[in-house]
Amino acid sequence: MAAPAVSVIVAAYNAMPYLTRCITSVAEQSIGQDELEIIVVDDGSTDGTARELERLARAYPGLINIFGQQNSGGPSAPRNVGLDHAHGRFVFFLDADDYLGPEALERMVAMAEQNGTDVVLGKMVGVGGRGAPTSMFRRDQPKTDVFSSRIYWTLNPMKLFRRELLERHRLRFPTDLSIGEDQLFVGPAYLNATGVSVLASYDCLYWVQREDEGNITLRTGGTEPRLTFLPRVIDMILENVPPGPGRDHLAHRHLTVEVQQLLDHLVHETRPQQEKALARLAETIAPLWHEGLNKRLSAMARLRLHLVRHRMLDELLELIRFEKELTQSKVSTPVVVHDGRALARYPFLRDPARDIPDSCYDVTAQLGVRHHVTLADVRGTTLHLAGHGYLHRVATEDVTTELLLRERDSKEEFRLPLTHTATPGLGADEDEGHYAYEKAGFEASVDITTAADGGPLRDGLWDISLAIGAQGITREVRIGSKRSTAVSGKAATHVVNTAEGPRAVALYTTYPHGNFTLDLGEQKHAVLPHLGLDDTVRWAPDAPTELEFTGRCTLAAHPEGALTVALRNDRGDSTSFVASTTGSSFVVRVPVEGLPAGIWHGELQLGDWALPLPTIPSNLNAAKWRRRALPWYAKPAADGENGFALHVARTDLVKAMTRRIKP
């Protein structure tokens, strides 16, 4: 019998009533039972888990393999047992409390096979109040690695692994750890994988918070178990990843997530335990932490690590208390602005008795940048913008905000002045009104013919940003994602007159972020798709010598009188007729009685853009009129099969009489 595609390994301990939904979600996977193997290891349950497993095995004969054992105290041993009995090309570890989306395994296996990857992360969804990781699931990533993505921020084993990878590197869960065992399994798998896929476009795993909080992966026990596994994880990094950006990327996670979690437990221990734990933690993180990492870390993380490194226990306990209060507060921490830097008012800021460097409080790079656009449109050659922008927690004093246009490919940029306007009451709906931004408004009028230091902006995609400045601090932000409902994000293409001739200008918002960009020269938004001619060519109902063309023009604007039907004949004559526009429809009438004799061809023109005129129906009756008492006519030309051709001529009276008298 061929090996299944996936072995799903479930470690179960007192998993009722969640177990039923868990196993059923696997058995009913769209990949089909022929491609499945379910291995359940009952880790000494006492609540009826064993009876339910027997019932499920009868309900799905041949699909479920059950192994029982004495309680091991954690998920490692049962997972290892399951792995030892697995036959699938891939394995997926699933906790008995959780369950899968109906197509999860089929989609993840397909992603691994199509991209040649060894690990697949499926999007996780928290259930019952359990928080699921999100930063790595913002988009599908067909093939990535641990250093160029956020996958290292999820080290639980609820993922799809290629079994050959696990066996080649003899990866198993350590059984001597009560927590952190998953990091010592998933971490090496990431590091040795030929590639990792991220499936973010489908809800694969539903991560359940049990009502009794008895999840097998949520058991904790103070600082001691963390101080037991963390050194081993750090050793794994030191042994497998050379110094440099890659190691720093992995260190970032442990110096923030694990350190903070450990400190949250520290406050509940006795003073001697705290002192001992702090000393061990400082020794543990020393090989990973260095000054160059500070750019990756938040100010709070830098301060936390500084206090750990210098074993400042009392200050650390005060910081932990402060952080807890901060999470419950609706007001963000105030900042002090000095020499163009924003310093958070965290505990012990510039306290001479502690001598903590300002770098531990510097939140300049973390300042929130707020903006809102209330006007964005193009009129003629001028872009008009209005709205407000400010730096969160920084009062709008000494405002230096500018408009920034940057060409996407060449990176050429121009900074343009704004009119700063008053914004009374701005900030009242944030931070309980603790901060006010009284002069955050802006108005701008940018003429594309002079914006480039007095000259015209060249063709390209010009991304629109604000360089928001106050009190010597400047931060850039793309604008448009926050805008009034009256401000459209739909692309609006214009044709405008300039000294160099007609130009195409389109204001649009990017996808998916919704920020404004000015498209000059049809980089993404062509003019011709906005012009169209109906196939019907006819004589006007109220004017039998006027040829009528109809069509549509969906441009946001174009110069008055610029949309024309241009005609030329085989004798060198030319003329044009202006379209009459109503909304997006237009009509052009050509009074043929004024045309000189000849074969006329033509096109619809708008500046340098042109569309060929439709072919005149061969059965269209000739128009007839008299010019200076002589008869004239206009009719489809004999060569009109390949496009518009109109024959205008004076009637040959001799030929006409001859035709009349022929018997």
DAPESUL-V349580 format. One record per backbone hydrogen bond with DSSP energy under -0.5 kcal/mol. CO is the residue of the C=O (numbers start at 1). NH is the residue of the N-H. If there is no record, write none. Layout:
CO,NH
CO,NH
//
This chain:
4,89
5,90
6,8
6,37
7,9
7,92
8,10
8,39
9,11
9,94
10,12
10,41
11,96
12,43
15,18
15,19
17,20
17,21
18,22
19,23
20,24
21,25
22,26
23,27
24,28
26,29
29,32
32,35
33,36
35,6
37,8
37,39
38,40
38,65
39,10
39,41
40,42
40,67
41,12
41,43
42,44
42,69
48,52
49,53
50,54
51,55
52,56
53,57
54,58
55,59
56,60
58,61
60,63
60,64
63,38
64,66
65,40
67,42
74,78
75,79
76,80
77,81
78,82
79,83
80,84
81,85
82,85
83,86
89,163
89,164
90,7
91,161
92,9
92,94
94,11
95,98
99,206
101,104
102,30
103,107
104,108
105,109
106,110
107,111
108,112
109,113
110,114
111,115
112,116
112,117
118,162
119,197
120,122
120,160
121,199
123,204
123,205
125,207
127,130
127,209
134,137
141,198
144,196
150,153
151,154
157,93
157,159
159,93
159,161
160,120
161,91
161,163
162,165
162,166
163,167
164,168
165,169
166,171
167,170
180,183
180,184
182,185
182,186
183,187
185,189
186,190
187,191
188,192
189,193
190,193
195,118
195,119
196,144
197,121
198,141
198,200
199,123
202,123
202,204
204,101
205,125
205,207
206,99
206,208
207,127
208,210
210,213
215,218
221,225
222,226
223,227
224,228
225,229
226,230
228,232
229,233
230,234
231,235
232,236
233,237
234,238
235,239
236,240
237,241
242,247
244,248
245,249
246,250
247,251
248,252
249,253
250,253
250,254
251,255
252,256
253,256
253,257
253,258
254,259
256,260
257,261
258,262
259,263
260,264
261,265
262,265
262,266
263,267
265,268
266,269
270,274
271,275
272,276
273,277
274,278
275,279
276,280
277,281
278,282
279,283
280,284
281,285
282,286
283,287
285,288
285,289
290,293
291,294
292,295
293,296
293,297
294,297
298,302
299,303
300,304
301,305
302,306
303,307
304,308
305,309
306,310
307,312
308,311
311,313
312,316
313,317
314,318
315,319
316,320
317,321
318,322
319,323
320,324
321,325
322,326
323,327
324,328
325,329
326,329
334,345
336,338
336,343
338,341
341,338
341,343
342,363
342,364
343,336
344,346
346,349
348,351
350,352
351,354
351,355
357,360
358,361
358,362
361,344
361,363
363,366
363,367
364,367
368,370
368,392
370,390
372,374
372,388
373,484
375,386
377,384
379,382
381,448
382,379
382,384
383,446
384,377
385,444
386,374
386,375
387,442
388,372
390,370
390,392
391,394
393,395
395,397
397,471
398,472
402,467
403,416
404,406
404,465
405,414
406,463
407,411
412,407
414,405
414,416
416,403
418,420
419,443
421,441
423,426
425,428
426,437
427,430
427,433
430,433
431,434
437,440
438,423
440,389
441,421
442,387
443,419
444,385
445,447
446,383
446,448
447,450
447,451
448,457
450,454
451,453
452,455
455,452
460,462
460,520
461,408
461,463
462,518
463,406
463,465
464,479
465,404
466,468
466,477
467,402
468,475
469,400
469,401
470,473
473,470
475,468
477,466
479,516
481,483
482,373
484,487
486,488
489,509
492,507
493,556
493,557
494,505
496,503
498,501
503,496
504,521
505,494
506,508
506,519
507,492
508,517
510,514
515,510
516,464
517,508
517,519
518,462
518,520
519,506
519,521
520,460
524,526
527,530
528,531
530,554
532,552
538,548
540,543
543,540
543,546
545,547
545,592
545,593
546,540
547,590
548,538
549,588
550,534
551,586
552,532
557,495
559,562
562,564
562,607
563,579
564,566
564,605
565,577
566,603
567,575
568,601
569,572
573,569
575,567
577,565
579,581
580,587
582,585
584,553
585,582
586,551
587,580
588,549
589,591
590,547
590,592
591,594
592,595
598,600
598,648
599,570
600,646
601,568
602,613
603,566
603,605
604,611
605,564
606,609
609,606
611,604
613,644
617,620
623,634
625,632
627,630
630,627
631,651
632,625
633,649
634,623
635,647
637,640
639,642
640,643
645,637
646,600
646,648
647,635
648,598
649,633
651,653
652,656
653,657
654,658
655,659
656,660
657,661
658,662
//
